[in-house]
């Protein structure tokens, strides 16, 4: 699996103590796949670790160019050390281990998969007293995705775990040994990416904290939504339009405290012609949501399923094309 497929970029870090002049240059790559699938689970973790945030990091590894014939050895990049060094700045790593996997015939060259349970260091809390543990975890996950070349976070919740990758869903299940897990709620999706390159980081479900999102269709407003989210510190770097959906749910519900029904009206609002026919109170609310949260409106044909510790919600586009 090649590094995440992005064009050559120069970016600057300014979060959680990262140097202002930190620069990452990422090489473009192309990865062709047939299908990608995965599933997310909402799970009560064991009592001894339930208080810890879980961070799952995947590091793509590339075959060695030495030798002739089938390549069986892999060169591990320096990304794991960089991730560990970055985590050590702000987190106490309580437990760290490889994610258990099994051989699956149709899964080739998977990333290096590790998970760790962490708590914020006291000095991190002192330096950022207004940040909650969830705020710190979001910044950590987004920083790794943006600035540590060759690594990405695909799961970062307390009671939710994401299992996903490039391959058919049944093979992903075998690979991650899903028969050994129990959960109150499962969310699964197999998809064929049409607008973006298929790769492990862009597979579904897309997760952040305890949010797990799958969707079908196309978010044609991705550019507007992405710029809107950047105003609040959310940066999209994993090259899937599902990313903006996940971040919008976290921003509007967890950060800004909007009720779920209002968030659905923000993301898929009624048309202005429909708003004009509403009763005065509903019309006033609908107009306010359209004006205040215009940058969060999702356009395009889509259907969405969102799982969280509070349950599951389904949402589709205004014209019901999906």
Secondary structure, DSSP 8 states (H G I E B T S, - for coil): --S-----------STT--TT------------S-EEEEEEE----GGGTTSEEEEEEE--EE---SSSS---EE--THHHHHHHHHHHHEEEEEEEE------TT--S--EEEEEEEEE-HHHHHHTTT--HHHHHHHHHHHHHHHSTTEEEEE--SSEEEEEEES-HHHHHHHTTGGG---SEEEEEEE--SSS---GGGSSSEEETTEEEEEEE--TTHHHHHHHHHTTT----S--THHHHHHHHIIIIIIT---HHHHHHHHT---HHHHTTS-HHHHHHHHHHHHHTGGG---SSEEEEEEETTEEEEEE-TT---
